Amino acid sequence: MTITFIGHGYVGLVTASIFADLGNTVWVVGHTPEKIENLKKGIIPIFEPGLEEIVKRNVRAGRLLFTMDYDKAIPESSAIFIAVGTPPKSTGEADLTVVYAVAEKLANHLSGYTVVSVKSTVPVGTNKKVKKLIEDLKPEKAEFDIASIPEFLREGQAISDTMHPDRIVIGTESKKAQDLMVELHEPIDGNYVLTNIETAEMIKYAANAFLATKISFANAIAYLSELTGADGLKVLEAVGFDKRVGSAFLSPGAGYGGSCFPKDVKALIAIAGQNGYDFELLKSVEKINTIAMNDIFKKAEKSLGGVKDKSIAVLGLSFKPDTDDMRDAPSVVIINKLLEKGAKIKVFDPVAMNNAKKIIKGIEYCKDSYETAKESEILIVLTEWNEFRQIDLKKVGKLMKKKIIIDARNIYDPEKVKEFGFIYIGVGR
Ligand SMILES: NC(=O)c1ccc[n+]([C@@H]2O[C@H](COP(=O)([O-])OP(=O)(O)OC[C@H]3O[C@@H](n4cnc5c(N)ncnc54)[C@H](O)[C@@H]3O)[C@@H](O)[C@H]2O)c1
């Protein structure tokens, strides 16, 4: 099948490459000339393990094509996926400007029968608006259906998530569109959820809001455990053994972040509000997340008796390991708070520093963990990158001015850390 993706970010580029790898001819439409020229050479604009290799392989095979021209890609495509960003507006609602703009742009290039799918995370009702926009602008002879095919991949594991998803949600309003989408996804195994457009749109928000709720619940239990003397990690481990609960996303830490959970929780609160429902549960989820980020700052302040002029080392900036995505990363909030209070900060992240430099100013970016730790009075681990797990704590201890570790992701064994003479502070332990 010949298909088109509009948008070549974490969702667009990964899914487009996988569909090309499965033998389809895939056009990827972008809007930045430099990025499109790089992509044609196999140079990708994001960090995602294993992705560059797949892009290169399919570019070489002539199955993955990059362009800025809608008239090249759209007329020959049977399916078009809109995979552009839907960032939050100041009101919390999803900003759909780009989704609607690209829908308008593609409309008059449609030819024959095409299924136009929105892959971006969008509020209920968006696909129907996309349909109306296209209907008004398409050539008379062109026929089309809309589909809502939300994406569930996780950055860092995006390739295997796309090939082996927990579920494939296909929301359509016609059998013809559903059949075409099922045919395209056929080589990918997963639980198929075939439904209507509104349900598909809502599934994505419900799934992300539930995961964010689990994280905030874990953080609330961790917080309460610290206050009462319980071992929060043991509590959550035991709770997670219950098959009805499951252990995933029950780890306390510095709060959730990234390009999806914060914005999707906000958007669902806004969707609820617009429909006359006060989603208080999700408002609390957000509040607990803010407390979780502040808690790391407070732990640093308490352990040093104030952070003014203190040297603080931070390991990990991305919102989670194996990605360079800095959108809504807890590190931004925590570091800015420390800076506000006069701390001097050195940081290291294996891949996110280039993106971090654009949003966190006034700190020193170091070449590795040891340079970061040098002369610091406290070491804060904010992202659980594997390379921090096996760090040489003896060497780190010798380099630091004071030996305090705040393990915001609970990656270390407290007893082992203490053996090296550190004061250990975790979350919920
Ligand atoms: N990142 C994730 O892990 C993830 C997972 C599931 C769903 N989603 C959802 O998928 C959507 C895309 O997310 P993402 O992380 O890939 O975003 P992203 O910011 O990485 O990518 C967005 C892409 O849209 C392109 N774009 C912007 N304006 C354009 C225009 N006018 N014409 C053509 N292209 C344009 C950008 O160049 C970029 O390639 C969002 O709605 C997001 O919520 C993201």
The ligand as an ORCA input file, in Angstrom:
! r2SCAN-3c Opt
* xyz 0 1
  N       5.721     11.141     21.838
  C       5.019     10.122     22.267
  O       5.499      9.275     23.016
  C       3.582      9.958     21.837
  C       2.951      8.743     22.037
  C       1.637      8.602     21.629
  C       0.950      9.668     21.068
  N       1.581     10.858     20.913
  C       0.814     11.958     20.296
  O       1.186     12.022     18.918
  C       1.224     13.386     18.476
  C       2.601     13.718     17.945
  O       3.508     13.577     19.013
  P       5.085     13.568     18.793
  O       5.708     13.258     20.083
  O       5.414     12.752     17.594
  O       5.312     15.110     18.458
  P       6.618     15.769     17.821
  O       6.626     17.166     18.286
  O       7.798     14.885     18.057
  O       6.306     15.716     16.273
  C       5.388     16.552     15.656
  C       5.737     16.617     14.191
  O       4.815     17.477     13.532
  C       5.528     18.236     12.588
  N       4.776     19.413     12.187
  C       4.469     20.494     12.929
  N       3.820     21.399     12.178
  C       3.688     20.850     10.938
  C       3.104     21.278      9.736
  N       2.513     22.450      9.639
  N       3.197     20.464      8.663
  C       3.786     19.267      8.731
  N       4.356     18.803      9.860
  C       4.301     19.581     10.950
  C       6.820     18.546     13.294
  O       7.800     18.952     12.396
  C       7.123     17.194     13.908
  O       7.771     16.361     12.997
  C       0.792     14.222     19.669
  O      -0.579     14.439     19.600
  C       1.119     13.329     20.849
  O       0.310     13.588     21.965
  C       2.886     11.029     21.266
*
